[in-house]
Amino acid sequence: MPIVPPVASPHSLVDAYAALAEAPARPIAGGTDLMVAITGELGEPPERVLDLWRLDELRGIAIDGDAVSLGALTTYTEIRRSALCREHLPALVEAAATIGAAQIQNRGTLGGNIANASPAGDTLPVLLALDASIVCGSSRGERTVPAEEFWTGYRQTALAGDELVVRIRVPLAAGRETRFRKVGTRRAQSISKVVLALSYRDAGPAATWTDVRLALGSVAATPIRARATEVVLEGRLPTPETADQAAETLAGELDPIDDVRSTAEYRRLVAARVLHRLIREAGGW
Ligand SMILES: Cc1cc2nc3c(=O)[nH]c(=O)nc-3n(C[C@H](O)[C@H](O)[C@H](O)COP(=O)(O)OP(=O)(O)OC[C@H]3O[C@@H](n4cnc5c(N)ncnc54)[C@H](O)[C@@H]3O)c2cc1C
């Protein structure tokens, strides 16, 4: 028999924090992950639910100092339609367009993808590659956690029990290029087999790459940076030789798992091929 847990629906962040300080509750944003588990038929159902949908403090996309700030309740549709995101965060727009299909994009949120902490969460490698930070809040105040430190284990995060993801800050970086690719079984409603985000700075078409960051999802218990491959790419031009070396290094560096969606060997080979192709596209050869 499905269980319907009690739901609190605060209208302000202060009230939400107070509710979480008083008794543990599972936040719900768009519900596209949580509703799958809420009846208890697929694991432990939440005892209490805290509905975040009315918290306007968790909405909005804006430039805030040297970063783009996205409220935790920002949906994928909002990301896709945002002129700011299209100008400054095109890889996040690309990732948003691959998530689920229209219904999921209208309801699913960036904060939910981050807090859900699935290694297959499609925005997570983009946030790692863009050096984003997650602002977490509670009645004790706010703190900023670099994306690098946020996903601490399989479906584990740095959030304390009474904390919410409040917003995501992505630094504005002049000259930074970011490339995104998701591999799934089809174009829509597909969970990633491999997802990859590559970012770098260059000063023009013939300039070497610097500040290279390569992040992958669905290849480990958490989204990861491929640091050995980043070293290969740093200070290089996107030539065929660079692409061969980087792809080979990535294949050696990854240690994926076999699961229902794919084999480890497929993930390793595809990740290397996708990286090779991204470098080729960047190099225009
Ligand atoms: C049919 C279908 C297709 C999907 N396709 C994709 C896909 O292609 N790629 C992909 O990455 N995901 C996919 N998903 C998963 C899901 O849509 C995303 O992870 C989405 O971003 C979750 O956001 P949400 O607002 O719906 O989260 P919810 O379901 O509301 O919450 C998810 C988790 O995060 C917690 N949470 C939510 N917001 C906060 C917050 N602000 N602070 C703290 N905790 C919070 C909740 O307690 C819960 O544990 C799919 C889901 C479905 C049902």
The ligand as an SDF file (V2000), in Angstrom:
LIG
                    3D

 53 58  0  0  0  0  0  0  0  0999 V2000
   11.4090   10.2720  -17.2390 C   0  0  0  0  0  0  0  0  0  0  0  0
   12.6240   10.8820  -16.5820 C   0  0  0  0  0  0  0  0  0  0  0  0
   13.7180   11.2210  -17.3590 C   0  0  0  0  0  0  0  0  0  0  0  0
   14.8610   11.7790  -16.7670 C   0  0  0  0  0  0  0  0  0  0  0  0
   15.9310   12.0840  -17.5590 N   0  0  0  0  0  0  0  0  0  0  0  0
   17.0460   12.6110  -17.0050 C   0  0  0  0  0  0  0  0  0  0  0  0
   18.1710   12.9060  -17.8190 C   0  0  0  0  0  0  0  0  0  0  0  0
   18.1660   12.7370  -19.0390 O   0  0  0  0  0  0  0  0  0  0  0  0
   19.2710   13.4270  -17.2080 N   0  0  0  0  0  0  0  0  0  0  0  0
   19.3160   13.6530  -15.8670 C   0  0  0  0  0  0  0  0  0  0  0  0
   20.3400   14.1310  -15.3590 O   0  0  0  0  0  0  0  0  0  0  0  0
   18.2530   13.3690  -15.0610 N   0  0  0  0  0  0  0  0  0  0  0  0
   17.1310   12.8570  -15.6130 C   0  0  0  0  0  0  0  0  0  0  0  0
   16.0500   12.5640  -14.7980 N   0  0  0  0  0  0  0  0  0  0  0  0
   16.1450   12.8000  -13.3580 C   0  0  0  0  0  0  0  0  0  0  0  0
   15.5470   14.1630  -12.8840 C   0  0  0  0  0  0  0  0  0  0  0  0
   14.6230   14.6800  -13.7990 O   0  0  0  0  0  0  0  0  0  0  0  0
   16.6450   15.2090  -12.6360 C   0  0  0  0  0  0  0  0  0  0  0  0
   17.6070   14.7340  -11.7400 O   0  0  0  0  0  0  0  0  0  0  0  0
   16.0550   16.5250  -12.0840 C   0  0  0  0  0  0  0  0  0  0  0  0
   16.9930   17.5600  -12.2120 O   0  0  0  0  0  0  0  0  0  0  0  0
   15.6390   16.4210  -10.6300 C   0  0  0  0  0  0  0  0  0  0  0  0
   15.1450   17.6910  -10.2390 O   0  0  0  0  0  0  0  0  0  0  0  0
   13.8020   17.8320   -9.4140 P   0  0  0  0  0  0  0  0  0  0  0  0
   13.5880   19.2710   -9.1540 O   0  0  0  0  0  0  0  0  0  0  0  0
   12.6810   17.1230  -10.0790 O   0  0  0  0  0  0  0  0  0  0  0  0
   14.2340   17.0550   -8.0860 O   0  0  0  0  0  0  0  0  0  0  0  0
   13.3030   16.3380   -6.9670 P   0  0  0  0  0  0  0  0  0  0  0  0
   12.7930   15.0510   -7.4890 O   0  0  0  0  0  0  0  0  0  0  0  0
   12.3260   17.2940   -6.3960 O   0  0  0  0  0  0  0  0  0  0  0  0
   14.4470   16.0570   -5.8770 O   0  0  0  0  0  0  0  0  0  0  0  0
   15.5290   15.2170   -6.1590 C   0  0  0  0  0  0  0  0  0  0  0  0
   16.3860   15.0660   -4.9070 C   0  0  0  0  0  0  0  0  0  0  0  0
   17.0220   16.2820   -4.5870 O   0  0  0  0  0  0  0  0  0  0  0  0
   16.5910   16.7850   -3.3210 C   0  0  0  0  0  0  0  0  0  0  0  0
   16.4280   18.2330   -3.5270 N   0  0  0  0  0  0  0  0  0  0  0  0
   15.7640   18.8380   -4.5510 C   0  0  0  0  0  0  0  0  0  0  0  0
   15.9670   20.1700   -4.4940 N   0  0  0  0  0  0  0  0  0  0  0  0
   16.7340   20.4090   -3.4220 C   0  0  0  0  0  0  0  0  0  0  0  0
   17.2990   21.5900   -2.8510 C   0  0  0  0  0  0  0  0  0  0  0  0
   17.1070   22.8050   -3.3820 N   0  0  0  0  0  0  0  0  0  0  0  0
   18.0660   21.4660   -1.7420 N   0  0  0  0  0  0  0  0  0  0  0  0
   18.3040   20.2400   -1.2030 C   0  0  0  0  0  0  0  0  0  0  0  0
   17.8070   19.0910   -1.6990 N   0  0  0  0  0  0  0  0  0  0  0  0
   17.0440   19.1840   -2.7950 C   0  0  0  0  0  0  0  0  0  0  0  0
   15.3230   16.0220   -2.9840 C   0  0  0  0  0  0  0  0  0  0  0  0
   15.1440   15.8650   -1.5910 O   0  0  0  0  0  0  0  0  0  0  0  0
   15.5970   14.6820   -3.6690 C   0  0  0  0  0  0  0  0  0  0  0  0
   16.4300   13.8980   -2.8540 O   0  0  0  0  0  0  0  0  0  0  0  0
   14.8910   12.0130  -15.3640 C   0  0  0  0  0  0  0  0  0  0  0  0
   13.7730   11.6840  -14.5740 C   0  0  0  0  0  0  0  0  0  0  0  0
   12.6420   11.1220  -15.1720 C   0  0  0  0  0  0  0  0  0  0  0  0
   11.4620   10.7640  -14.3060 C   0  0  0  0  0  0  0  0  0  0  0  0
  1  2  1  0
  2  3  1  0
  2 52  2  0
  3  4  2  0
  4  5  1  0
  4 50  1  0
  5  6  2  0
  6  7  1  0
  6 13  1  0
  7  8  2  0
  7  9  1  0
  9 10  1  0
 10 11  2  0
 10 12  1  0
 12 13  2  0
 13 14  1  0
 14 15  1  0
 14 50  1  0
 15 16  1  0
 16 17  1  0
 16 18  1  0
 18 19  1  0
 18 20  1  0
 20 21  1  0
 20 22  1  0
 22 23  1  0
 23 24  1  0
 24 25  2  0
 24 26  1  0
 24 27  1  0
 27 28  1  0
 28 29  2  0
 28 30  1  0
 28 31  1  0
 31 32  1  0
 32 33  1  0
 33 34  1  0
 33 48  1  0
 34 35  1  0
 35 36  1  0
 35 46  1  0
 36 37  1  0
 36 45  1  0
 37 38  2  0
 38 39  1  0
 39 40  1  0
 39 45  2  0
 40 41  1  0
 40 42  2  0
 42 43  1  0
 43 44  2  0
 44 45  1  0
 46 47  1  0
 46 48  1  0
 48 49  1  0
 50 51  2  0
 51 52  1  0
 52 53  1  0
M  END
$$$$
